[in-house]
Amino acid sequence: MNLTISGHHLEVTPALRSYVTTKLDRITRHFDQVVDVKVLLTVEKQKEKERRQRAECNIHVKGSDLFAESSHEDLYAAVDDLVDKLDRQVVRHKDRLQDHHHEPSKRLM
């Protein structure tokens, strides 16, 4: 899995980087065919004060691309919300990939 964490208008500290990677381990625990993950953390200056911290993530999995974003006044809370959204999308994607058709039962005569 290739992981890219970048910041826009903020410096990505080692503590923030380790927090994001530990949270993203939850996604790879549910679905191991994750190819590429790109996380963008931003601080927006024009927005209202309570929604300034923003986290976005693009995940390239086998079969499709998933995207989620979250805004909050705390960057760590935005990352938590982001991972919750991505986790739901990954579980739904995994459920679509699985074959749910059962073998037809043979008639006994």
NORRA-V33024 format. One line per field, one symbol per residue. psi: psi as a letter, one per 30 degrees, with the letter a starting at -180 (. if undefined). burial: # if it has 16 or more other ideal C-beta (glycine too) atoms within 10 Angstrom, else .. A space follows every 50 residues. Layout:
psi = ???
burial = ???
This chain:
psi = kkkkklkjglkjleeeeeeeeeeffeefeejghkekkkkjkljkffllef hekkklkkkjljelkkkllkklfkeeeeeeeeeeeeeeeeeeeeeefkjg klkkkkkk.
burial = ....#.#........#...#..##..#...#..#..#.#.##........ .########.#....#.#.###..#..######.###.##..#....... .........
